[in-house]
Every structure is written in structure tokens, then in C-alpha cells.
Amino acid sequence: MEQMLDVLNREEEISLDDKLEDIDEWDSLGYVAFLAMAAEYAEKSIRASEVRNAKTVGDLYNLVAGE
């Protein structure tokens, strides 16, 4: 979750249930930053389509965690 706060350049806490559409910082830059973070920290290649289908922070977390 800490990396996600960095990706979003956000100081406010977020939860797995937070909807991405409600997070102002989730924009095209956040999207690209998330893909880069996933590749660097999780050593995973996540398809852009998987990120586009994500609705919540938890969905993004599951992509990185491989769940």
C-alpha cells in the first residue's frame, strides 16, 4: 500500500475498497506509474488491459500480488 501511495503521489491513506474513479490522483500518470511500480517492485509484467479493468485499489493490489 505504501508503494501505491507513492504511485498516486498522495499523502492521505487509502484502503483496498477505495474505488479508483473516486481517487483524483488516479489519472494517466498514475496508471503509467503503477505499471512501472509493478514491474520494479513486484517483478511482474502486468498487461495494460488488466489495469484498465481494475475498479478498486484492491483490484490493483491483487494484480501485483498475483491473486
N, C-alpha and C positions, 0 to 999 in steps of 0.2 A: 504494500500500500504506500510505503514511503516513496518508492520509485514513481508510483502513479501521481503522487502529489508533485514530484519534480517534473514529470512529463507535462502536467497541466499548469505548471508554474503557479501553484495555488497553495495558500497557507492554511485555509480552512480545511478541517477534517472532512473526509468523505467516507462513505460506507459502501459495502458491496451492493446494497439495494438502491443506491442513487442512480437515477436514470441519466444517461449521457445527454439526452436532449435538454435536461434541466441544468446542466453544468455549462456556464458561459465559456469557460476555458476550453471546452471540447470543440475544437474547430479543426480546420485543415492542418494547422501547425501541430496541434495536439495529436492528431491522427498519425502524422508522419513521425512525430517524436515517440509515440507509443510503439510503432513498428521498429524504430531504431533501438529503443529500450529493450524490447522483447528479444531482438537479435543479439544485443550485447549482454544483458544480464541473464536471460533465460537460455541463451544459446539456441534459440528456436527461430525458425523461419515461419512466420505466420502470414497467410495469404491476406491480401487487402480485402477480399470479399468476406472473409471471416470477421474482420474488424468492422466492416460496413454493416454486417448483420447483428452486431452486438448492440444491445439495448441498455444494459446496465454496467456499472463498474465491475460487478461480479462476473458478467459475461467476459469482459476483457481479462479479468484475473484468471478465469478458467482457461482461456486461450493460452496464457503464459504457463499456467500450472499443468496444462495438458489434460485437463479433466473434461 
